[in-house]
Amino acid sequence: MSCHRVIVLVLVLGACQSNGTKPSEPSSNCATPDGEAFIDANHRKYLDAISRARRWLDALDIDPIALRKYGVKGKKKLTEQLDTYYRLSQIAEPAERAALLARIKEVVAITYEPRFHDLGDISDKQFKQDATSYLRAALLMERLGLDTQLYRDEIRKIQPRLDAHMKSRGPHQQLAFHWYYEHFGLAEPFPLAAAREAGMIARRVNVAKFKRDDVYDLTHEVFVPYEFGEKLDVDPFSAEDKAYLLPALSVLLARFIVERDVDLAAELVSCMRMLRFTEEPVYREGLDYLLTNQHEDGSWGDVERAEHEFGDQAPEAMILHTTMVVIDALAFAFHSPWNPPRGCPGSVS
């Protein structure tokens, strides 16, 4: 998409968001020649991109405790690496999965050491930064069939502290914790699922003036009902929600393509796939933007900014997250078992 076309889309959809004009209905789930042709034409690029990304990830060693000394959220970064390997294991050929699992065991080895389980002792600030990732890492390990008996014991020990923090969490965080509390069999301090009513989607917040953090809040509100891509076949949003989300996500994706923000573009592309807005032209433009902005080393992200802010820790501190969310966006779009042929009428499963 040319910059001119993207800017026009931003202005038109932004006007719909701000003046109350009723947005168009989400497009049909029926596959169009343009949509299928794009996926077919770019499937080899996708496979090459995933292969290169895995080589970059294999060379990245994360010590979550050492990273804390540099002001980097160590447990969050370990979880991002685990999350990325989990996605790669889902889309890998059967012959590749044993090697991936062996590498994953190396990554999570530190979680079997008592020094990793320090959430009862760290500051409130660090606890709030680490708690979500701490629970997610355990969940991912269980999905991979790894032993989490020690981990679950430690989670139960910190539940009172988790409970005390819940009221300070934002809506999308409370929704995520609702899911984690259910998974680990923890009693909720109050009904966490009720946070949906306080979220941006329920309030139909105008995206025209969104800052970057607002966009992350919105994308995560979308991610949680789909369990961050684990349940691509569910349909958790109402027609009214989708009528808000279609122009909102479209205008934001167009904006961040123009601003050359790969990280947010990837999250927005994933949201559009989850919601089955896959026949929108801006969705394909987003995928093309991701495919054409991979670094030679296999990663994605703003290296200049990352190095300026984090120096030698740039790969773990920033580039890893961008690489993770791009791999998600590409896998959701291109992995054939998740995208079977669609007829009319039909849906993306």
Secondary structure as a PSIPRED ss2 file (coil, helix, strand):
# PSIPRED VFORMAT (PSIPRED V4.0)

   1 M C   1.000  0.000  0.000
   2 S C   1.000  0.000  0.000
   3 C H   0.000  1.000  0.000
   4 H H   0.000  1.000  0.000
   5 R H   0.000  1.000  0.000
   6 V H   0.000  1.000  0.000
   7 I H   0.000  1.000  0.000
   8 V H   0.000  1.000  0.000
   9 L H   0.000  1.000  0.000
  10 V H   0.000  1.000  0.000
  11 L H   0.000  1.000  0.000
  12 V H   0.000  1.000  0.000
  13 L H   0.000  1.000  0.000
  14 G H   0.000  1.000  0.000
  15 A H   0.000  1.000  0.000
  16 C H   0.000  1.000  0.000
  17 Q H   0.000  1.000  0.000
  18 S H   0.000  1.000  0.000
  19 N H   0.000  1.000  0.000
  20 G C   1.000  0.000  0.000
  21 T C   1.000  0.000  0.000
  22 K C   1.000  0.000  0.000
  23 P C   1.000  0.000  0.000
  24 S C   1.000  0.000  0.000
  25 E C   1.000  0.000  0.000
  26 P C   1.000  0.000  0.000
  27 S C   1.000  0.000  0.000
  28 S C   1.000  0.000  0.000
  29 N C   1.000  0.000  0.000
  30 C C   1.000  0.000  0.000
  31 A C   1.000  0.000  0.000
  32 T C   1.000  0.000  0.000
  33 P H   0.000  1.000  0.000
  34 D H   0.000  1.000  0.000
  35 G H   0.000  1.000  0.000
  36 E H   0.000  1.000  0.000
  37 A H   0.000  1.000  0.000
  38 F H   0.000  1.000  0.000
  39 I H   0.000  1.000  0.000
  40 D H   0.000  1.000  0.000
  41 A H   0.000  1.000  0.000
  42 N H   0.000  1.000  0.000
  43 H H   0.000  1.000  0.000
  44 R H   0.000  1.000  0.000
  45 K H   0.000  1.000  0.000
  46 Y H   0.000  1.000  0.000
  47 L H   0.000  1.000  0.000
  48 D H   0.000  1.000  0.000
  49 A H   0.000  1.000  0.000
  50 I H   0.000  1.000  0.000
  51 S H   0.000  1.000  0.000
  52 R H   0.000  1.000  0.000
  53 A H   0.000  1.000  0.000
  54 R H   0.000  1.000  0.000
  55 R H   0.000  1.000  0.000
  56 W H   0.000  1.000  0.000
  57 L H   0.000  1.000  0.000
  58 D H   0.000  1.000  0.000
  59 A C   1.000  0.000  0.000
  60 L C   1.000  0.000  0.000
  61 D C   1.000  0.000  0.000
  62 I C   1.000  0.000  0.000
  63 D C   1.000  0.000  0.000
  64 P H   0.000  1.000  0.000
  65 I H   0.000  1.000  0.000
  66 A H   0.000  1.000  0.000
  67 L H   0.000  1.000  0.000
  68 R H   0.000  1.000  0.000
  69 K C   1.000  0.000  0.000
  70 Y C   1.000  0.000  0.000
  71 G C   1.000  0.000  0.000
  72 V C   1.000  0.000  0.000
  73 K C   1.000  0.000  0.000
  74 G H   0.000  1.000  0.000
  75 K H   0.000  1.000  0.000
  76 K H   0.000  1.000  0.000
  77 K H   0.000  1.000  0.000
  78 L H   0.000  1.000  0.000
  79 T H   0.000  1.000  0.000
  80 E H   0.000  1.000  0.000
  81 Q H   0.000  1.000  0.000
  82 L H   0.000  1.000  0.000
  83 D H   0.000  1.000  0.000
  84 T H   0.000  1.000  0.000
  85 Y H   0.000  1.000  0.000
  86 Y H   0.000  1.000  0.000
  87 R H   0.000  1.000  0.000
  88 L H   0.000  1.000  0.000
  89 S H   0.000  1.000  0.000
  90 Q H   0.000  1.000  0.000
  91 I H   0.000  1.000  0.000
  92 A C   1.000  0.000  0.000
  93 E C   1.000  0.000  0.000
  94 P H   0.000  1.000  0.000
  95 A H   0.000  1.000  0.000
  96 E H   0.000  1.000  0.000
  97 R H   0.000  1.000  0.000
  98 A H   0.000  1.000  0.000
  99 A H   0.000  1.000  0.000
 100 L H   0.000  1.000  0.000
 101 L H   0.000  1.000  0.000
 102 A H   0.000  1.000  0.000
 103 R H   0.000  1.000  0.000
 104 I H   0.000  1.000  0.000
 105 K H   0.000  1.000  0.000
 106 E H   0.000  1.000  0.000
 107 V H   0.000  1.000  0.000
 108 V H   0.000  1.000  0.000
 109 A H   0.000  1.000  0.000
 110 I H   0.000  1.000  0.000
 111 T H   0.000  1.000  0.000
 112 Y H   0.000  1.000  0.000
 113 E C   1.000  0.000  0.000
 114 P H   0.000  1.000  0.000
 115 R H   0.000  1.000  0.000
 116 F H   0.000  1.000  0.000
 117 H C   1.000  0.000  0.000
 118 D C   1.000  0.000  0.000
 119 L C   1.000  0.000  0.000
 120 G C   1.000  0.000  0.000
 121 D C   1.000  0.000  0.000
 122 I C   1.000  0.000  0.000
 123 S C   1.000  0.000  0.000
 124 D H   0.000  1.000  0.000
 125 K H   0.000  1.000  0.000
 126 Q H   0.000  1.000  0.000
 127 F H   0.000  1.000  0.000
 128 K H   0.000  1.000  0.000
 129 Q H   0.000  1.000  0.000
 130 D H   0.000  1.000  0.000
 131 A H   0.000  1.000  0.000
 132 T H   0.000  1.000  0.000
 133 S H   0.000  1.000  0.000
 134 Y H   0.000  1.000  0.000
 135 L H   0.000  1.000  0.000
 136 R H   0.000  1.000  0.000
 137 A H   0.000  1.000  0.000
 138 A H   0.000  1.000  0.000
 139 L H   0.000  1.000  0.000
 140 L H   0.000  1.000  0.000
 141 M H   0.000  1.000  0.000
 142 E H   0.000  1.000  0.000
 143 R H   0.000  1.000  0.000
 144 L C   1.000  0.000  0.000
 145 G C   1.000  0.000  0.000
 146 L C   1.000  0.000  0.000
 147 D C   1.000  0.000  0.000
 148 T C   1.000  0.000  0.000
 149 Q H   0.000  1.000  0.000
 150 L H   0.000  1.000  0.000
 151 Y H   0.000  1.000  0.000
 152 R H   0.000  1.000  0.000
 153 D H   0.000  1.000  0.000
 154 E H   0.000  1.000  0.000
 155 I H   0.000  1.000  0.000
 156 R H   0.000  1.000  0.000
 157 K H   0.000  1.000  0.000
 158 I C   1.000  0.000  0.000
 159 Q H   0.000  1.000  0.000
 160 P H   0.000  1.000  0.000
 161 R H   0.000  1.000  0.000
 162 L H   0.000  1.000  0.000
 163 D H   0.000  1.000  0.000
 164 A H   0.000  1.000  0.000
 165 H H   0.000  1.000  0.000
 166 M H   0.000  1.000  0.000
 167 K H   0.000  1.000  0.000
 168 S H   0.000  1.000  0.000
 169 R C   1.000  0.000  0.000
 170 G C   1.000  0.000  0.000
 171 P H   0.000  1.000  0.000
 172 H H   0.000  1.000  0.000
 173 Q H   0.000  1.000  0.000
 174 Q H   0.000  1.000  0.000
 175 L H   0.000  1.000  0.000
 176 A H   0.000  1.000  0.000
 177 F H   0.000  1.000  0.000
 178 H H   0.000  1.000  0.000
 179 W H   0.000  1.000  0.000
 180 Y H   0.000  1.000  0.000
 181 Y H   0.000  1.000  0.000
 182 E H   0.000  1.000  0.000
 183 H H   0.000  1.000  0.000
 184 F H   0.000  1.000  0.000
 185 G C   1.000  0.000  0.000
 186 L C   1.000  0.000  0.000
 187 A C   1.000  0.000  0.000
 188 E C   1.000  0.000  0.000
 189 P C   1.000  0.000  0.000
 190 F C   1.000  0.000  0.000
 191 P C   1.000  0.000  0.000
 192 L H   0.000  1.000  0.000
 193 A H   0.000  1.000  0.000
 194 A H   0.000  1.000  0.000
 195 A H   0.000  1.000  0.000
 196 R H   0.000  1.000  0.000
 197 E H   0.000  1.000  0.000
 198 A H   0.000  1.000  0.000
 199 G C   1.000  0.000  0.000
 200 M H   0.000  1.000  0.000
 201 I H   0.000  1.000  0.000
 202 A H   0.000  1.000  0.000
 203 R H   0.000  1.000  0.000
 204 R C   1.000  0.000  0.000
 205 V C   1.000  0.000  0.000
 206 N C   1.000  0.000  0.000
 207 V H   0.000  1.000  0.000
 208 A H   0.000  1.000  0.000
 209 K H   0.000  1.000  0.000
 210 F C   1.000  0.000  0.000
 211 K C   1.000  0.000  0.000
 212 R H   0.000  1.000  0.000
 213 D H   0.000  1.000  0.000
 214 D H   0.000  1.000  0.000
 215 V H   0.000  1.000  0.000
 216 Y H   0.000  1.000  0.000
 217 D H   0.000  1.000  0.000
 218 L H   0.000  1.000  0.000
 219 T H   0.000  1.000  0.000
 220 H H   0.000  1.000  0.000
 221 E H   0.000  1.000  0.000
 222 V H   0.000  1.000  0.000
 223 F H   0.000  1.000  0.000
 224 V H   0.000  1.000  0.000
 225 P H   0.000  1.000  0.000
 226 Y H   0.000  1.000  0.000
 227 E H   0.000  1.000  0.000
 228 F H   0.000  1.000  0.000
 229 G H   0.000  1.000  0.000
 230 E C   1.000  0.000  0.000
 231 K C   1.000  0.000  0.000
 232 L C   1.000  0.000  0.000
 233 D C   1.000  0.000  0.000
 234 V C   1.000  0.000  0.000
 235 D C   1.000  0.000  0.000
 236 P C   1.000  0.000  0.000
 237 F C   1.000  0.000  0.000
 238 S C   1.000  0.000  0.000
 239 A H   0.000  1.000  0.000
 240 E H   0.000  1.000  0.000
 241 D H   0.000  1.000  0.000
 242 K H   0.000  1.000  0.000
 243 A H   0.000  1.000  0.000
 244 Y H   0.000  1.000  0.000
 245 L H   0.000  1.000  0.000
 246 L H   0.000  1.000  0.000
 247 P H   0.000  1.000  0.000
 248 A H   0.000  1.000  0.000
 249 L H   0.000  1.000  0.000
 250 S H   0.000  1.000  0.000
 251 V H   0.000  1.000  0.000
 252 L H   0.000  1.000  0.000
 253 L H   0.000  1.000  0.000
 254 A H   0.000  1.000  0.000
 255 R H   0.000  1.000  0.000
 256 F H   0.000  1.000  0.000
 257 I H   0.000  1.000  0.000
 258 V H   0.000  1.000  0.000
 259 E C   1.000  0.000  0.000
 260 R C   1.000  0.000  0.000
 261 D C   1.000  0.000  0.000
 262 V H   0.000  1.000  0.000
 263 D H   0.000  1.000  0.000
 264 L H   0.000  1.000  0.000
 265 A H   0.000  1.000  0.000
 266 A H   0.000  1.000  0.000
 267 E H   0.000  1.000  0.000
 268 L H   0.000  1.000  0.000
 269 V H   0.000  1.000  0.000
 270 S H   0.000  1.000  0.000
 271 C H   0.000  1.000  0.000
 272 M H   0.000  1.000  0.000
 273 R H   0.000  1.000  0.000
 274 M H   0.000  1.000  0.000
 275 L C   1.000  0.000  0.000
 276 R C   1.000  0.000  0.000
 277 F C   1.000  0.000  0.000
 278 T C   1.000  0.000  0.000
 279 E C   1.000  0.000  0.000
 280 E C   1.000  0.000  0.000
 281 P H   0.000  1.000  0.000
 282 V H   0.000  1.000  0.000
 283 Y H   0.000  1.000  0.000
 284 R H   0.000  1.000  0.000
 285 E H   0.000  1.000  0.000
 286 G H   0.000  1.000  0.000
 287 L H   0.000  1.000  0.000
 288 D H   0.000  1.000  0.000
 289 Y H   0.000  1.000  0.000
 290 L H   0.000  1.000  0.000
 291 L H   0.000  1.000  0.000
 292 T C   1.000  0.000  0.000
 293 N C   1.000  0.000  0.000
 294 Q C   1.000  0.000  0.000
 295 H C   1.000  0.000  0.000
 296 E C   1.000  0.000  0.000
 297 D C   1.000  0.000  0.000
 298 G C   1.000  0.000  0.000
 299 S C   1.000  0.000  0.000
 300 W C   1.000  0.000  0.000
 301 G C   1.000  0.000  0.000
 302 D C   1.000  0.000  0.000
 303 V H   0.000  1.000  0.000
 304 E H   0.000  1.000  0.000
 305 R H   0.000  1.000  0.000
 306 A H   0.000  1.000  0.000
 307 E H   0.000  1.000  0.000
 308 H H   0.000  1.000  0.000
 309 E H   0.000  1.000  0.000
 310 F H   0.000  1.000  0.000
 311 G H   0.000  1.000  0.000
 312 D H   0.000  1.000  0.000
 313 Q H   0.000  1.000  0.000
 314 A H   0.000  1.000  0.000
 315 P H   0.000  1.000  0.000
 316 E H   0.000  1.000  0.000
 317 A H   0.000  1.000  0.000
 318 M H   0.000  1.000  0.000
 319 I H   0.000  1.000  0.000
 320 L H   0.000  1.000  0.000
 321 H H   0.000  1.000  0.000
 322 T H   0.000  1.000  0.000
 323 T H   0.000  1.000  0.000
 324 M H   0.000  1.000  0.000
 325 V H   0.000  1.000  0.000
 326 V H   0.000  1.000  0.000
 327 I H   0.000  1.000  0.000
 328 D H   0.000  1.000  0.000
 329 A H   0.000  1.000  0.000
 330 L H   0.000  1.000  0.000
 331 A H   0.000  1.000  0.000
 332 F H   0.000  1.000  0.000
 333 A H   0.000  1.000  0.000
 334 F H   0.000  1.000  0.000
 335 H C   1.000  0.000  0.000
 336 S H   0.000  1.000  0.000
 337 P H   0.000  1.000  0.000
 338 W H   0.000  1.000  0.000
 339 N C   1.000  0.000  0.000
 340 P C   1.000  0.000  0.000
 341 P C   1.000  0.000  0.000
 342 R C   1.000  0.000  0.000
 343 G C   1.000  0.000  0.000
 344 C C   1.000  0.000  0.000
 345 P C   1.000  0.000  0.000
 346 G C   1.000  0.000  0.000
 347 S C   1.000  0.000  0.000
 348 V C   1.000  0.000  0.000
 349 S C   1.000  0.000  0.000
